[in-house]
Amino acid sequence: MAAAAPVPRPLAALVGAALVFMLAACGGGGGGGGGAAPSALGADPLGGAPAGVTLRERASGLAGPWGMAFLPDGRLLVTEKSGRMQLFDAAGGRLGEVSGVPPVLNFGQGGLLDVVLDPAFATNRRIFFSFAEADAANPSLNGTAVGRAVLDPDARALSQAVVIFRQLPKVASAGHFGSRLAFDRSGQLFVTTGERLADSERVFAQDLTRGHGKVFRITTDGAAAPGNPALGAGAQPEIWTFGHRNVQGAALNPATGELWISEHGAQGGDEINRLRPGLNFGWPVASRSQEYETLTPVGPNSLAGMEDPVWFWERIDGSAWTGGAKSSIAPSGIAFYDGTAIPEWRGSLFVGALAGQALWRLTVSGDTVTAQQRLLAPLGERIRDVEAGPDGALYLLTDSGRLLRLGR
């Protein structure tokens, strides 16, 4: 529900016992972990990449980087889960911390998450950021929120920070906050969330009166956006789609203007979905997942009235599942490549993988994914976010604290 209000002061820390909801297989935590230690860039991790494409480290030492946004002059904002926002120059040099970032709840999978620029940033200097927020009256409850602020001309400080949107109701959980932000072509803001992980909460991904497991579409003031679907009495009017598990990647398809998302399965069943208004994406009634540490399916693969993914993974290496326990790549940030510097990749969707420690390239034709390619697996890096830069390269954030440039 939308509510423009001053960002609250820090709230009491939540007890560590709530971390029982965390599961490493989700790949959704803020820090590094799982798998082999990251490798140096000396070995070639780019098997199958076009000639001339190289991988370079632009920065290191970030603490739990989560999201990034390029400024018009080529400088880069990077969020850190603990609540800091860092500024880098176009060459990757760290210019310092941006002041004025409101307090966030750095707990479990929550913290300071994504950041995007207002489509009219050149004139209004506004940015938007998603974050985990504790309930003011009961700090054991929490949820995802979206803030808006003005970035000063030097990009060194935020002012006029307000909360414009809150996922409601808040619940007691340390997991599945989502969250990515993306503007559509009409200037409305998509906000992705999670269903809060716990078995007692995930069922509400199908409940239109609750904010669990929804993708919302709002105005820059936080109200329900014009053109949102009418989903019936009691439905939250900001809902665009529902039946999601934990959406940590979102990008507009430049060919169609439609929002595509990456979505965590449980044990296997990670998805890429193409969103259209009012559609139900099934969780937890239909999925290709198994319950953790079992062979028990989480519902059938498909059900009438529920959307199938345009692509899915049931094994961590992208191979076909032939029986037994499934495994997850744990997809996070995604980006369509629409640049000209690497024409061989134009139109491809790139997907960062956490547990899968790779960058996936999906070949897209219209509304269909026709092929996949696994890149960077030898690095052993959990890739948290991927963005297309103004120089025609792809930029990656890793949970180990690196900013990497992939391009010519």
N, C-alpha and C positions, 0 to 999 in steps of 0.2 A: 504494500500500500504506500502511496506517496505521502510524504510529510516533510516539507522544508522546515528545518530547525537547526539551531546552532549545534555543532558537533559536541557531544558531551565530553567531560573531563574523564581521565582514566578511571576505570572501575576496578574493584577488587579482583585479584587473580582467582581464577577458578581452580578447584582442587584437582590434583593430578589424577585422582581416581577416575575422572571422566575419560581419561585417555584409553580406557578399555574399549572404546568405540573405534580406536585407530586400528587399521590393518595395513601392514606394510605392502601387501599385494596390490592395494589400491594405487600405490605410487603417488599419492596425493600430498604427502608431507612437504614441508617447506625446505628442509635441509637435504643434503646428500645422503645416500644410503642405499644399500642393496647392491649386489654385484661386485665386480672387480673394481679396484681403485682406478680413477681416470688415468689415461696414458698421456704422454707427451705428444706433441703434434708431429714428431719426426717421422713416424711410420705413415705410409699413405693409407688413409681410411676411405678413400674416395673411389673405390673400384666401381667402374661403370659410369662415372661422371663424365660430362663432355670435356673435350680437350681444353686445357687452359684454365679450368676451374680449380681453385686452390682454397685451402682452409687456413686462416690466420687467426691467431689470438689477438684481440684488440685490448682486452683488459682482463684482470683476474682479481681475486681477493674480495669479491662481492659476498655479502652474507645473506644467503637465501634469496637470490634474485627471483622475481616472479613475473613481472610484466614490463613492457617498454613501449615508448612512443617517440617517434622522430619529430623534432621541431622543424619548422620551415627552413631554417638556416643550416640544417644538417646535424645540429646537436641532438643529443638523445637523453630522454628521461628514463630511468630504470627504477622500478620499485623493489624494495627489499621487504620480505615478509615481516620483519620485526617492526616495521613502521617508518623506515627511512625511504627517502626518494633521492637518488643520486643523479647528477648531471655530468654528461660526458661530451667532449668536443667531437668533431666529425672524424678525427683520427683515433678515437678511443681513449684519449687522455681524460682522466677523472678531474673534473672542475670543482667538485665538492658537493656537499649535501644541500638539498633544497630545504629551506626553513619553512615553518608554518604548517607542516603536515599535521593534521589532527591526530589525536591518539587513536589507536586501533587495538583490538583484542588479538594479541599474538598468542594463540593457543591451539594446539593440535595442528590441523590443516589450515586454520584460519590465521589471518593477519592482514597486512596491506597486500592487495592482490593486483588487479589490472589497472592500467591507466590509458586513457585516450584523450585526444584533442577534440574540442568542439569543432564542427565543420566550419564555423565562422571564427576560428581562433585568430586569424590575421587581424580581425577588428575587435574581438572581445577578450582575447587572451585567456579564455576559460578552458580548464581541463576537468575531466571526470575520472573518478577512481573508485574501485570496489574494495570492500574491506569487511572483516569480521567485527561485529559489534556486540557487546554485552547489553542485556536489558538493564535500563536505569533503575528499575524497582527491584529486580531479582537477578543479580549478576551470575547466577548459575545457568541462566538461559541466554542464548545468543543466536545470531543469524547474520546473513549477508546484508550489507547496506551499500548505498552508492552516495558518494560525496561529490560536490562541485566546488571549485575554487578558481581564483584568478591568479595566473602566473605573472610575476612582474616582468618588465621589459628585459632585464638581464637574466631572466630564468633562474633566479637564485632564491626566490621567496614566494610563498602562497599567501593570499589574503582572501577575505570574504568567504571562508569555507562554510558550507552548509550541507546537511544531509538531505537529499532530495527523495530518497526511496529506501524502504526497508522491507526485507523479506519477513512476512508475518504468517503464523505466529513464530516467535523465537522459541527455541527448544533447548534442552540440555544435551548437547552433543559436541564432540571435538572434531567431527569430520563432515565432509561433503558440503562445503560452502560454495562450490563452483570456484571461481567466477571470472568470466571474461565479458568485456564490453565491446560493442561494435555499433557504429552508426549506419543506418540505411541511407538510401539515396535521397530520401525526403527530409533527412535531418533528425529522425527519431532514433532513440537509443535502445538497443537490445541489451538486456542484462541476463546472463545465464547464472543458474543456481544449481544446488544439489538437493537431494532428498534427505540429507542429514544422517545417512548411514545406518542408524540403528534399525533393527527389524521392526520395532514398534513405531518408527517414524516413516519408513520407506513406503508403506502402503498409501500414504497421503500424496504421493506423486500423482495418484489418480483422482485426488479430491480437489475440485476447482475452487473451493472456499479457502484453501490453504496454499501457502507459497512454496511448499516442498516440491522440488524436482520440476521447476517451471523455467521456461524462457519468457521473460517479460519484454514488453516494448512500451517505452515511456517517452514523454517529452523531456526537454532539457530542464524543465521545472519539476519533473517527477510525476506528472499526471499520466493517466492512461492515454496512449497516443491515438489520434484519429485513425480510423480504419482498422482498429483491433477487432478480432472476432467477437460476436455476441455468443457467449457460452452458457447462457441460462441464468436463472435466478440464483443469486448468492455467489456467483463466480467472481473472482477478483478481476476487475476490468483491464488490468495491465497485462494479463496473460496472453501470450502469442501462441505457445504450444505447451504441451504437458506430457507427463509420463516419462520424465527423464531421471537418470540416476545421479550423475555428477558430471556437469559439463564444464570442462576446463579449456576448451578451444572454441573460437568463433571467428568466422571471416565471411565477408560478402564475396560471392562468386562474381568476378568482374564481367563475365559474359551475360549474366542474367539478373544480377542485383539481389539474388536470393541469399539468405543466410545459411551457411553450412556450419556444422558444429562437430566437435569430437566429444565422445562420451565414454566414460569409464564403464566397463562391465564389472561384474564381481570377479569370479574366477573364469577368465575367458569372456568372450562376447563383447569386447570393445567395439565401438561403432563410430562410423561417420554418417551423419544424418543431414538431409536437405530439408529445411523447414519451410512449411507453408502454414498460413494462419489457421488456428483451431485444431490442428492435428494432434493425435494421441500417439506417442512413440512407445507405449507399451509397458514400461517398467512400473512395478515388478511383476506384472501379470504375464507378459510375454517377453522373452529375451533368449539370447544364445549363451547365457552365463550358466555356471554351476555355483551352488553354494560353496563358500570357502571350505577347503580341506575335505570335500566330499565329491561324489560323482552325481549328486542330486541336481537336476536341472532347475533353474529358476523359471518355471512355466514353460510352455511350448515355444518353439522358435517364432511362430507367427500366429496371429489371431485376426479374425475379421474385424474391421473397424480400427485396426492399429497399424501404424506404419512400419514397414521393414526398413532397415538401414540401407544406404546406397553402397556401403562397404563395411566389412567387419573382420575382426581377427579372433581366432580361437586358439592360436598358439603364439608364443612370444616371438618366434622367429618368422612368423608369417606363413608358415607351411599349413597345409590342410589338416584339420583334426580328423583322426581316424578312430578315436575311441580313447577311453581312460580319462585322466584328469586334464582339463584344459589349463591354459596359462594366458597371462595378460601382457600386452605391451604397455598398458596404462598411458593412453594418449593425453597430451596436454595441449599447448598452444599450436595453432595452425595458421597457415598463410597461403593464399593463392599467389603464384608468381605471374605477374603481368608485365614484367620488365622486358627490355630489349637486349640487355647485355648478354643474356644466355638464352637465345631464341629456342634452343632445344628443350628448354624447360617451360616455355611460355604456356600458360593455361594449366600447369600442374598444381596440385594441392600438396603442400608440405606439412607433415604432421610430426611434432616432437613426441618422443616416447620416453617415459620415466623408467618403469621397471624393464622395458625393452631396450633401453639405452641405445637409441638409434634415431635417425631422421628418416622418415618414410616419405617417398615421393609417389603420389598417386596420379596416374594419367587420367584426365577427365575429358569425356566427350559428351557435350550436352549435359544431361542429368545423370550420366552413368560414369562410374569408375571402371576403366578397362584394364588397368595393369598397376602393379606396385613394384617399387624398387627400394631396397633397404640400404641406406647410406650411414656412414660414420660409426657403425657398430664396433670397430676395433678401438675406438676411443674409450669405451666404457663409461660414457657420460649420460646422466639423466638429463634429457633436454626438456627444459621447462617451458620455453617460449620460442617462437620463430616469427620474425617479421621481415617483410621486404623493405630494404633501405632505399633512399633516394638515389643512390649510386648504382642501382641495379643488382646489388648483392643481397643475399639472405643473411640476416643476423640472428644468432642463437644465444639464448641464455641457458646455462647449465646449473644444476643444483650445487655443483662444487664451487660455483662463484665465478665462472668464466663468461666473458662476452666474446663470441667467435664470429668471424666474417667468412662466409662461403660465397665465392664469386670469382670473376675474372679481374 
